[in-house]
Amino acid sequence: MKLLYTILACLFLASAAFAQADTPAAPQVEELYVAKDDGTGKAGEQVSEFATTDVPIYCVVLLDAQGKVTVKMNFVAVSVAGVKPDTKVVTASYTTKDGQNRVNFTGRPDGRWTAGKYRVDIFLDGKVGKNITFDIRASGGAATDNSSAKKFDADPPKRKRPNRP
């Protein structure tokens, strides 16, 4: 009888261990960085500082998951003249497709960026993922406007932009 209880206990514990293995892990942000344009309309190397003339700014999110994940990005003005601290300037969201583990958000103001300290907060399926802070510095002493990030989109899917002379 004691042997029967021991076998049943082992089977119960083994089934619990296998059940946990079937549950997929929550998606995580493997890497998060901001970048300048590489000159070809794509995200370049990681940077931590921009000039007010660096348009657009890219936010690159690399995920450890291959399944569908809703990635939300909040672009936050941390310390920007004329803007209340920790104000969400723009929010963008994108749901990945199966097998997609990278999301590129791009942002461009109407004109120049406003100098100051900014933060990008990333959420995965509604849960806090990761954040990164960076600075936008005045370039060439030119006056800046307070337009900041009027538009911040996820790159996929690509949209055609009209040709400009």
Buried (B, 14 or more C-beta within 10 A) or exposed (E): EEEEEEEEEEEEEEEEEEEEEEEEEEBEBEEBBBBBBEEEEEBEEBBEEBBBBBBBBBBBBEBBBEEEBEBBBBBBBBEBEEBEEEEEBBEBEBBBEEEBBBBBBBBBBEBBBBBBBBBBBBBBBEEEBBBBEBBBBBBEEEEBEEEBBEEBBBBEEEEEEEEEE
